[in-house]
């Protein structure tokens, strides 16, 4: 399974903790991560297959959108901080629009990501 993992600055530690909680299920997953998020995942989980992209505001959100449009991704986990303003809000909306348009599952918080990881575990283990 190929997924993208993204987190706003205020949510990066929450995403890393979520990944640690589901490390076994994510171990066989090909991952893409924007900027700092991808680097942090690669640093904390060196055995994971992670491809870091550009920072979200510098084109990383659009790179992930391109992967979705090319049908290279099967899911998106994006821990969004709804209480902070983001100058690249239009990029975020475009990314979510593409996830909806191309009908890939996406999770925007830990609760929905928990459901998502069940599907990842199922796909990776053939259950």
C-alpha positions in Angstrom: 0.0 0.0 0.0 1.2 3.5 -0.8 0.2 6.4 1.4 1.1 10.1 2.0 1.6 11.3 5.6 1.4 15.1 6.2 1.1 17.1 9.4 1.0 20.8 10.2 3.7 22.1 12.5 1.5 21.9 15.6 0.5 18.3 14.7 3.8 16.7 13.8 4.5 15.2 17.3 0.9 13.9 17.3 1.4 12.2 13.9 4.7 10.7 15.1 3.1 9.3 18.2 0.3 7.9 16.0 2.8 6.2 13.7 4.6 4.7 16.7 1.3 3.3 17.9 0.7 1.6 14.5 4.3 0.9 13.6 3.7 -2.8 12.9 0.8 -2.1 10.5 2.7 0.7 8.7 6.1 -1.2 8.4 5.3 -2.7 5.0 3.8 0.5 3.6 5.4 2.8 1.0 5.1 6.3 2.3 5.5 9.8 1.0 5.8 12.8 3.4 6.0 16.5 2.9 9.1 18.4 4.0 9.8 18.2 7.7 7.2 15.6 8.3 8.8 13.2 5.8 12.2 13.8 7.3 11.0 13.3 10.9 9.3 10.0 10.0 12.5 8.8 8.2 14.6 9.9 11.2 12.4 8.3 13.9 11.6 5.1 11.8 14.7 4.4 9.7 13.4 1.0 8.5 10.3 2.6 6.9 10.2 3.2 3.2 9.6 7.0 3.2 10.1 9.4 0.3 10.4 13.0 1.6 8.9 15.6 -0.8 9.1 19.4 -0.7 7.6 21.3 2.2 3.8 21.7 1.8 3.9 25.5 1.2 6.8 25.1 -1.2 5.0 22.6 -3.4 4.8 19.4 -1.4 1.0 19.5 -1.1 0.9 19.8 -4.9 3.4 16.9 -5.3 1.1 14.7 -3.3 -1.8 15.9 -5.3 0.1 14.9 -8.5 0.7 11.4 -7.0 -3.0 11.2 -6.3 -3.9 12.3 -9.9 -1.5 9.8 -11.3 -3.1 7.0 -9.1 0.2 6.5 -7.3 -1.3 6.8 -3.9 -4.0 4.7 -2.1 -4.5 7.0 0.8 -3.7 10.2 2.6 -3.2 10.9 6.3 -3.1 14.6 6.9 -3.1 15.8 10.5 -4.5 19.3 10.0 -4.3 22.0 12.7 -7.7 23.7 12.3 -6.9 26.5 14.8 -3.8 28.0 13.0 -3.9 30.1 9.9 -2.0 28.7 7.0 -0.8 30.9 4.1 -1.0 27.9 1.8 -4.6 27.1 2.7 -5.5 27.0 -1.0 -3.0 24.2 -1.6 -4.4 22.2 1.3 -7.9 22.6 -0.1 -6.7 21.6 -3.6 -5.1 18.5 -2.1 -8.2 17.4 -0.3 -10.3 18.1 -3.4 -8.1 15.7 -5.4 -8.4 13.1 -2.7 -12.2 13.4 -2.9 -12.2 13.6 -6.7 -10.0 10.5 -7.1 -11.9 8.7 -4.4 -8.9 7.8 -2.1 -9.5 7.5 1.6 -8.0 10.3 3.8 -7.9 10.9 7.5 -7.4 14.3 9.0 -7.0 13.4 12.7 -6.0 10.4 14.9 -9.5 9.1 15.3 -10.1 8.7 11.5 -6.5 7.5 11.0 -7.1 4.7 13.5 -9.9 3.4 11.2 -7.6 3.9 8.2 -4.8 1.9 9.6 -7.1 -1.1 10.0 -7.5 -1.1 6.2 -3.7 -0.7 5.8 -3.1 -3.7 8.0 -5.7 -5.7 6.1 -4.1 -4.8 2.7 -0.5 -5.6 3.9 -1.5 -8.9 5.5 -4.0 -10.0 2.9 -6.8 -10.6 5.4 
